[in-house]
């Protein structure tokens, strides 16, 4: 059995971590823009049990 996630996007905040990014003034729009600009990564994960 295999689980499938059609798309994953990895973003890197321009600060140490997300909390610092927000403290530095990042808005939800900034985060959404970073997500939209990130290249999608396709992955396949094997699952155990009854997961579908």
C-alpha positions in Angstrom: 0.0 0.0 0.0 1.2 3.5 -0.7 0.1 7.0 0.3 0.3 9.8 -2.1 0.7 13.5 -1.5 0.3 15.2 -4.9 2.5 18.2 -4.1 4.8 19.5 -1.4 6.4 23.0 -1.3 9.3 23.9 1.0 9.9 27.5 1.9 12.7 29.1 3.8 11.8 32.2 5.9 14.2 35.1 5.5 14.7 35.1 9.2 16.0 32.4 11.7 12.6 30.7 12.0 8.9 31.5 11.4 8.4 33.3 14.7 11.3 35.6 14.0 10.0 36.0 10.5 6.6 37.2 11.8 8.2 39.5 14.4 10.3 41.0 11.5 7.0 41.9 9.8 6.1 39.0 7.6 2.4 38.9 6.8 0.2 36.0 5.7 0.5 37.4 2.1 4.3 37.2 2.4 4.1 33.5 3.4 1.5 32.7 0.7 3.7 34.4 -1.9 6.7 32.4 -0.8 4.6 29.2 -1.1 3.4 30.1 -4.6 6.9 30.8 -5.8 8.4 27.6 -4.4 9.0 24.8 -6.8 6.6 21.8 -6.1 8.2 18.6 -5.0 6.6 15.3 -5.7 7.0 12.6 -3.1 5.7 9.1 -2.6 5.5 7.7 0.9 4.8 4.0 1.8 2.2 3.6 4.5 1.5 0.8 6.9 -1.9 -0.6 7.9 -5.2 0.5 6.4 -4.2 4.0 5.3 -5.3 4.9 1.8 
